[in-house]
Amino acid sequence: MSGAVIYIKEDLKISDVAIEVLVGTINIYSLVGAAIAGRTSDWIGRRYTIILASGIFLVGALLMGFAPNYWFLMFGRFVAGIGVGYALMIAPVYTAEVAPASCRGFCTSFPEVFINAGVLLGYIANYAFSMLPLKLGWRLMLGIGVIPSVMLGVGVLAMPESPRWLVMQGRLGDAKKVLDRTSDTLEESKTRLADIKEAAGIPQDCQDDDIVSVTRESSNGSGVWRDLFIHPTPTVLHILIVGVGIHFFQQASGIDAVVLYSPRIYEKAGITKPSYRLLATIAVGCMKTFFTLVATFFVDKIGRRILLLSSCGGMILSLLALATGLTIIDHSDHTLKWAIVVCVCATYSTVAFFSIGMGPLAWVYSSEIFPLRLRAQGCSIGVAVNRAVSGGILMTFISLYKAISIGGAFFLYTGIAIVAWIFFYTLLPETKGRTLEEMEPLFGTFFKWRSTMKELKRSRVEGPDSS
């Protein structure tokens, strides 16, 4: 969309405010998909929810590609936004529930890799289609989203259903088959199945159809919202604050403003030729994809906390450099090539630092910390916050920088990133190497989680029979 808006504005003769609304509302619309995706995935399963998301986005891409005017284009964005909300919620949940603990971070990071690869391909397509006639070019930029939708919808048919969802439906035999296929050893498969049954409140001696009535009562969603919002335990409250907070700060630090408005940032920095701005934007996509891929290989080795804190710290410095460079250019009467270089490099480093931690790990972390019964709805809340904040950033960025200058806008994002670093440092325990069913004991003590982790580590070493 970042490249397409240049040509949409020219073709449809719309204002900057209309562009803000067009770019940002897909994230607001995705709240609809995110809000109902949790219940949908509990009802029809994780796998078929992915297929549903693909179908909805396919329809949205077609509507945008054939849009004759602004309002028809907005309707296409609405439909596509619902599909985005579904996909953003279900992809990390499904991956976290299928993958073994040894590579869960790697696998759960991969949706972010492919999202960024898609963004990069979109940038390249934008550059290629910009050579076409005005009325055709931007429509192809948006309509080409049909292709990955079809590929995902067909490809997911070959994938197994989530074993945790199968257990909640009383299908222990099917869950065992999936766990045997996705575990490193058969012994691990048995352990994972036992842990899932315990988390679901199912007796270990229950088999197959004997537990259908038990699991369906616990999987129909009754009481979930009460447990999350009205009467949460200290553990659930801590998890909810962390799950919502990590998504809030991921977007509130202004990454979407950097990525989607990068052509406008480069224009403000002094790069005036549209084709040069698009080429510079392609480089942003390359950086984002490469460093997200790097993160996938380190998340299960280094851990979540170190990557998050390093990522956020790097973003603080990069955003500060970008804000300073843009402010200097704004107050200069002549072209400052060194300041332009600083702005371009700061844009790239902001994207790189975001992609190595905050980008993929918000999805990894939030999808693995919620208890089984609350996971789908808990992740839906996180996605809803993520999309709402992203939409707010995109719908206000142009107005914000006109009010306080573009440099001032990025100084504001720098301040938010500093608060994010403090939040991550004080409230987020390390989850590397733990099964999904081992997460709850890490939470509930808030700022004292380090003491809790030491006690858990000591009890692991001593064993249950040490007393």
Secondary structure by P-SEA (a helix, b strand, c coil): caaaaaaaaaaacccaaaaaaaaccccccaaaaaaaaaaaaaaccaaaaaaaaaaaaaaaaaaaaacccaaaaaaaaaaaaaaaaaaaacaaaaaaaccccccaaaaaaaaaaaaaaaaaaaaaaaaaacccccccaaaaaaacaaaaaaaaaaaaccccccaaaaaaacaaaaaaaaaaaccccaaaaaaaaaaaaaaacccccccccccaaaaaaacccccccccccccccaaaaaaaaaaaaaaaaaccccccccccaaaaaaaaaccccaaaaaaaaaaaaaaaaaaaaaaaaccccccaaaaaaaaaaaaaaaaaaaaaaaaaaaacccccaaaaaaaaaaaaaaaaaaaacaaaaaaaaaacccccccaaaaaaaaaaaaaaaaaaaaacaaaaaaaccaaaaaaaaaaaaaaaaaaaaccccccccccccccccccccccaaaaaaaaaaaaaaaccccc
